[in-house]
Amino acid sequence: MVSPEMVYIRGEEMTTYCMDLILDKWIYPHVDTSKWEFFDLSCKSRDETDDQVLRDAVKAGKRVGSIFKEPTVTPSAEQRKSMGLKKALPSPNGAMRRGWNGITISRDTIHIEGLKLGFEKPVLFERHAVGGEYGAGYDTVGSGVLNTIFTAENGKTIVVDSRQLDNKSNAVVTYHNPLDNVEDMAHIFFQRCLEAEVTPYVVTKKTVFKWQEPFWLKFKEVFDEHYRAEFLGRGLILKTGGELQHLISDAATMQIIRWTGGGFGMAAHNYDGDMLTDEIAQIHRSPGFITSNLIGKNDDGSLIKEFEASHGTVADMWHAHLEGKETSLNPLGLVEALIGAMQHSVALHKGPHELHDFANKIRRCMHLAFTNGLGTRDLAGPEGLTTEKFVDAIAELLNDAPLDQVIDKYNPQHNVTKQAADASTFDIDEQAMKKLFEDLDTNKDGSLCYKEFAQGLKRLNVAPKKGKRLRMLRISLEDPV
């Protein structure tokens, strides 16, 4: 099948190595990617082109509208020296957010049926993609008067703030939060919450940072006018009193730890969103189980979407790989991003639907592997598959190889264990089980109350004893009478 246009941004280190394997074994055998545009944003490529490759990638992304990005490196001073770079390279993310009129960075928990991670139900997040400390101007000054002055396009000036600095040394920081796209961000957030059937919350520190009030007010205005009735009808805001709930960022930090049942969404400013989504990632096992995509807006109103994993280049595994050691990289976050980009390209260009289905097949094969003894070591422990073997196993499943055949090839012990477990169920003497139940059911009403249950455990000498509760419970579960 021929894929529509898509921009593919290559990155660095272990994630690029893994994605090269995935392209070679999962994508190229099934998909004609001749319309994809590839850009190399490795430090070496950016340095050699004086960052023209970044400018070209941003321009292409704006034109095409669907982008997949591998994790990239923003080199430190030490890395700049070791790589022999001509000059410091800024993070490419700022250029992308500006070039694509970034609105929000959407991050969601990834769930695999049959596998317990951190949150039981979906958790989604909208992080304002612009503004805040990231683009701040700053300097260190002495004592004196500090004036913050705004000059309008017509030349009129306003003193935003004036203060006396008495300390001999002061860090002065200036930044702003654009508000024009907050309405778009609110629509994206509420629509996604409805689709995922989760309860929405807006997070700020407006009680202290008064300048954050307009962010909250715009969300509430959009919610009350366009979405409140539908959220009420679906029962999604019953626990918030039928209204859109505001959370102070301090409270959000604590609630994220407590609400492990999931089923909620949060929207926040840029910096708060960065910190809170890191917390969500850690509770949900790791950043590898969180999606991340930038949503921007094109001149014609269509949405530009850039999909990436929320983790970095996995430098530690890369160094191990270079030393010839085995690695076991879980590419789930990377592949979810690739799936998102492929499916968005289908949506933008009206097909082919077969590519949308194939992307879903990749996800199903990965989930099937994770729940059948073919996972990477972060999920399966020391017996998990290496980076290369995991990619090979999924490749065979994509080629419709029988699951048992793939298991026998890559983890034969799994089938042996499963067969032993299945066989043990056939060894149970159903008549003896029925007799045991009848003996415990002393009043013969066909059910066991707590008193009958407790008496039965005492008679069988498997009742938990003080100081030995866990050991006795384990015995009763592992060695049933």
Secondary structure as UniProt FT lines:
FT   STRAND          6..10
FT   HELIX           13..22
FT   HELIX           23..27
FT   TURN            28..30
FT   TURN            34..35
FT   STRAND          36..40
FT   HELIX           43..48
FT   TURN            49..51
FT   HELIX           52..64
FT   STRAND          66..69
FT   HELIX           77..83
FT   HELIX           92..99
FT   TURN            100..101
FT   STRAND          102..109
FT   TURN            113..114
FT   STRAND          123..128
FT   HELIX           133..135
FT   STRAND          137..141
FT   STRAND          144..151
FT   TURN            153..154
FT   STRAND          157..165
FT   STRAND          170..174
FT   TURN            180..181
FT   HELIX           182..196
FT   STRAND          199..204
FT   TURN            206..208
FT   HELIX           210..212
FT   HELIX           213..222
FT   HELIX           223..227
FT   HELIX           228..233
FT   TURN            234..235
FT   HELIX           238..240
FT   TURN            241..242
FT   STRAND          245..248
FT   HELIX           249..258
FT   TURN            260..261
FT   STRAND          264..268
FT   HELIX           270..283
FT   HELIX           287..289
FT   STRAND          290..297
FT   TURN            299..300
FT   STRAND          303..309
FT   HELIX           315..322
FT   TURN            323..324
FT   HELIX           332..349
FT   HELIX           353..370
FT   TURN            371..373
FT   HELIX           377..380
FT   HELIX           381..383
FT   HELIX           387..398
FT   TURN            399..400
FT   HELIX           403..410
FT   HELIX           412..426
FT   HELIX           430..440
FT   TURN            442..443
FT   HELIX           450..459
FT   TURN            460..461
FT   TURN            466..467
FT   HELIX           469..478
//
